[in-house]
Amino acid sequence: MAREKNGWIKLYSSVLEKDFSPVEFKIWVGLLLIANSAKSKTPGLIDLSLREIANRLNVSTGALVQTKEKFIAQGRIKETKVPRRTKPISALEIINFSQYQGKEFVSRNEQSKEEIVSPSEQKVHSIEQSVSQNEQSRIQKRHQRITENNREYIYSLFNLWNEQKIIVHKKLTDDMKRAIDSALRDCSLEEVSQAIKNYAEILKGDQYRWTYSWTLKDFLKRGLEKFLDLEVARSNYRRDKDKAPARQVKYEDV
C-alpha cells in the first residue's frame, strides 16, 4: 500500500490475538488507513465503493465482500448511505473509529515542526519508496498478464451468461469484452461465473423480490458485487411471505 500522507494510525498488539486470516488482517488495517486519510467529517467513514476499496487494497472484490460481512457481524464496521451527485451510495463506516485512535491521533500537519528526521530514518523512507515503486510495477505487470489471460475467459463467460436465459445477446461486442476484462481484474473467473449463476437464481426464483433484468455489461458494472455471495443475495432479496406472489420474468434477445 502506498505511504499515506495524512498521518498515522495506532495499531494495538492485541490485534494479533483476533481471529483474522491474513487477507482479513490486511483488509482491516487497510480500512483503518483509508478512513484515516479520508476527507469526510464523520470519523471512520470510508466514502468509496467496494470496488474502489478493493482496488486500493489490491484484493478481490469477492474477498472484500466476505470480509465485510464478517466485520459487520463482529460489530467492527457498518454500512451507511452517503450522498453522491446522482444518488446515494452504500459506504462503510468503522464503528468507534475515534475510540480506536484516541486523543493521540494526529495528522502530519499537526506534528511538531521541530521534529528532526535522522539519516537512518531518511534511508528507511528511501527504501520504502523504492519498494513501493517496485510493488506498483509488479501490480501493473500482473494486470497485464491477467488481461492477456482474460482473452481465454471472455467467450466462456459470454456463453455462460446466455445459458442463463436472462437477456440473450446475439453478439459479443467490444463493450462487453471490456466489461468482462475489467471484472476479471477484481475477481477470479470462478467468482464472476458464480455471481452470474447466483443472479440468475435470484431473478428467476419466485421466493425473491428482485425484478430487474440487466444486460451482461450492466450486470458486470452494477450488479456483480451484489451477487458474489449467494447466501447474502438470498437474504437481501428474499420476498416476504405476506406480500403478493412474485412476478414472471420476461426474456428478450439483444
Beta strands, then each sheet from edge to edge (+ up, - down):
strand 1: 45-46
strand 2: 77-82
strand 3: 89-94
strand 4: 167-168
strand 5: 252-253
sheet 1: 1+ 3- 2+
sheet 2: 4+ 5+
end
